[in-house]
């Protein structure tokens, strides 16, 4: 469905098997994964996740894990998700992201989130989104606010108590 999404600084494209080394590096870094899930150095675990991502994207065109690259030189910045949340009423559409440490605080998470939301509205007809953040992750909480999300309360997701954020008719 979508080859790439372009923002002012990013090229956002669907994940492929060739991106695995970048994903493994991020998911094995404890500082990066601190607010997401336990970091792992077990390549098999990350490969299993990768296979699920590829299957999900194949079954749900336009959704899945998206790679964030510098638009000018295609260097890896991180990844983002646009996916159905099975455990919410109506299978809401979740947006989320993970960014390399060297790119923290530069607005890439906000830019990627807004880019994916715009794409989902224009190409998939989606106008409501959900996101989940750790209450202590001040940076991600600010990203949610910048992207127009409102706090909806606490919810248990991905084996953790998280803030649930919603944007409706965004």
N, C-alpha and C positions, 0 to 999 in steps of 0.2 A: 504494500500500500504506500508507505512513505519511504522514499530513498533517504532523505536527510531533511532535517529542520535546521534552518539557519537563523541565528540571532546576531546581535551586533558583534559578538566576539566568539561565538561557539558554532561548531557544526555538531549536531546531535543526530546520531544514526543508531540503528538497531544493532544490538550485540551480536557478534559472531564468535565462532570457536577461536579465531585468531586473537581475540581480545583476552583470552583466559589468563595469560601471564600478568596483565595489569590487574585483573580482578583478584587473582590469587594474592598479589602483593598487597592490595588494599585490605583484603579480608584476613590477612595474617598479621596486620599491624594493630597492636593493642590500643594505641592512642586513637587511631582512626575509627576503630570499631567500638570504642568505649561506650557510646550511647546507642549502639545498634544491636549488636549481639556479641557473644564471645568470639574473640579472634581465634583463628585456627591455623596451624601450620600443616594440617593434614590435607594434602592435595586432593585426596579422594573425596573428602567432604565438599570442598569447593567445586570440584568437577561434577559431583552429583547435582549441586545447585545449578551449575551452568547448564547441564543437560535439561533440567526442569525449565529453566528460562527459555532455552531454545524450543522445547516442546510447546510451552505456553504461547510463545510468539507465533509459532506455526499454526496453532489452533485458534488464535485470536489476532487476526491481522490488524496491525496498527498499535498493538499493545505489547508490553514486555519491558525488557531492560534495554536502555539506550546508553550509548557511549557518548561522553562529552569530550570533544576535542577542540583545541585551539583552531579557529577558522583559518588562520594564516599559515600555520605550519603543521597542522594535524597532530600536534603533540597531545598526549593523553592527559586529561584533567580529572576525570572521574566517571561515574555512571549515575543514571537516574532510572526510576521506574514509573511506569504508567500501567496500572493493572487493576483488575477486579479484586475486590476484597470479599472473599467468600463468606466470611462470618458476620458481615453487616447486612442489615435489611436492604434489599434491593441490589445487593452486590455493588456497592459504591465503587467509584474509581479512585484509587490511591495514587498520589504522587509522592515521590521521595527521591533522595539523592545521597551519594557518598562521593566526597571530593578529596583528592590528594592533599596532604598537609601543606605543601608548598603553595597551594592555591586557596587556602582558607583566608577568609576576610576580604576577598577580592570581588565578591558579588556574583561568583559563578553559580552558586546554588540558587540564588534568586533568579538569575537570568535563565538557567535551565528549567526551573519550575514554571516560570511564566511562559517560556517557549513551549514546553510540553502542554500546558493548559491551553494555550492559544491553538496549538495543533489539534488537540482533542476536541475543542469547540468547533473549529472550522472543518475538520476532516471526519470526525467521528460523531459529531452532534452531542457532545457531552457538555453539560453546563454545571454540574455539581461534582465536587471533589472532596476527598478526605485525605488527611495526613496524620501521622502519629509522631510525636517527639517525646524524648525523655524530659521530664520537668526541669532537670538541671542543665539541659543543653540550651543555654541562653542564645547562642548563635542561631541554632535552628528555629528557636521560638521567634526570633526577630525575622528570619526569612519568611516564616508563615505569615506574620503580620504584614510584611512588605508585599506579599503576594495576595493579600485580601482575605486570608483565612480568619475565622473567628474561633475562639476556644469553645469547645462543646462539652468539656468535662474530662473526667478520667475514665480510661477504659483499659482492660487487660488485653494486650495483643502481643504476639511474638514472645510469650512467656515473660512479659514485664508490664508493670503499670505505666501507662503512657498518657500524655495529654492527647486528646483527640481534637483535631482541627477540621472545620468544615468551611467550604465556600459553596454557596448555592447561587445559581444563575450568574456565575462569574464571568 
